[in-house]
């Protein structure tokens, strides 16, 4: 891609996250917060951390996650479970290639 940075979400992880995404019955390619919430809560991470995960992964702030945004959410959850701090703002390498134009405009 033209930013020169590959997406931090590896293809094998993306496949795993896509399977979870599909299992949650997305509507028109989106999952509402209500559908994502149990998955996030299941991680047993503190609610404030999960709130930040949602804020960072809902890149276009429409209150829903598409397949790529969901992958970002899962990536952040797994990082937090590995005791890595969740960033305050989304690092460029974590912005899905499909969202980079949107993200630059925010």
Steps between C-alpha positions, in 0.01 A plus 500: 500500500606857454568562869774244496379342822340158488195450717591387852227236486659191350307305232473188719359707789265682262359163390433412866334836569293472180366163618391658831352796311296270276382294799341814648254535209604836355228703330606652165861436597477676837476398864321727744650582837246264659641207304864589559462579872470136623813405304691789656366428850594136457865610505454597869692821435404808705206693358704818453751310287218345296348846452828620358524192276155587361590869453817410311349227287184689395714701262218675316303555824176354368431291809556176309800295401564361156724199441823703506403709802404182685846359423654815655282452811607136535864589442485761777324259736767237445775758554336607827475135607874475439536792745583749227346841562219598266613817321313827556477552125514253217855448368520538120610137460174387660274698267359250249606574142130536414466783754817698448338770291217548752745498788717769341196726470410473870 
